[in-house]
């Protein structure tokens, strides 16, 4: 079975930083593109960023460019989301996801076969 487990969420003040982790098991991690999404109750799931398995190049949603950084450790089968300069509007449940596809629309949730359970991030004013 494939499992993705997020951790590192919590409560932080605006302007602060937080690092999320997603540990993966049950698949050949190095051959999967990993991504982060976030969701607020009543809203659609929003693309945060991804990191490709072939090139290792990361891509980010417009709302987090310049503030967030995605990295991966293939030996540990873990993907990270470093979040800096956090804003109240970053408050959401953050999910990690995995896809074997290449060249697809990374912002489309339907391209991801596996998802974690999510971790809550709350940014106070």
N, C-alpha and C positions, 0 to 999 in steps of 0.2 A: 504494500500500500504506500501511496505517496502522502507525505505529510509536510506541511509548511506551518511553522510556528513562529509568530511574531512576538517580540518582547521589547521593552524599553520605553513604553508609553508612560505618560504621567501628566502632572500639572506643573506648568512653568509660567513665568511672567513674560509679558511682551518684551521682545528684545533678547530673550534668552536662547539657549541651545538645547537640543535633545538629540540623542542618537538611537535609532531603532535598529533592531536586528531581526532577521528572518532565517531561521535554521531549517534546512531542507533535508529530507530523507526519502528513500524509495525511488530515486531517479538518478540518472547520470547528470549531475548538477552542471558540469562544465559545458554541456551541449545544449543547455536551456538559456534562453533570454529571460532575465528576471525583471520584474517591474513592481512599482509601488502605486497604489491607488488610494484614494480617501473618499469617505462618504459621510455626509451630514444627514440625519433623519429627515425623510421627506424629499431628499434630493437624489439625483443620479450619481452614480459612482464616478469620481473625477480622476483623470490620469495625472500622476505626480511626476513619474520618471521611469526610465528603464535603463538596463545595461545589457548590450548584446553579447551573446556567447562567442561569436566569431571574432569580432574586432575589439570587444571590451569598451566600445564607445558608448557613452551615456547620452541620453536625451531627456529633456525636462519640459514639463508644462509651463506655459507662460507665467502663471501665477507664482511659481517658485524659482524661476531662473535667477541665478546669482546668489541665492540663499541656501538652497539644498544641494547636497552632493551624494550621489550613489556610488557605491563601490562593492566589490565582491571578493571573497576569499574562497577559491575553489577547493583548497585543501580542507577547509572547515565546512564547506558546503553552506556558506552563509552569505547573505546579501545585506548590506547596511544602507541606512538612510540617515545621513548627517543633516540635521535641520538647524540652521542658524537664523538670527534676526527674526525670530518667530513673531507672528502677528495673531491677534484674536481670531481673525478669519481663517487661520490654519487649524482651528479646532475641528476635529473630526475623528472618526475611526479610520485608522490606517491599515490597509491590507497589502500583503505581498502576493504576487502571482507569478506563475511560470508558464512559458510557452516554448515549444520546439520549433515553431514556425520562424521563418526568416524573410525579411522584406515585407512583412505585413504592417497594417496600421497599428502601431503600438498603443494608441489611445483607446482602441476598441476593446472593451471587456470580453467580447465574444471570441477573441483570439487566444484567450488564456484558458488552459485546461485545468489548472490547479490553483487553488486559493487557500490562504491561511484564514484563521478565525478572526483576525483583526486585533488591534491594540488601540486603546483610547488615548488621544493627545488633546489636552485642554490648555489653552493659552489665555491667561487672565490679563486684564488691563492694568 
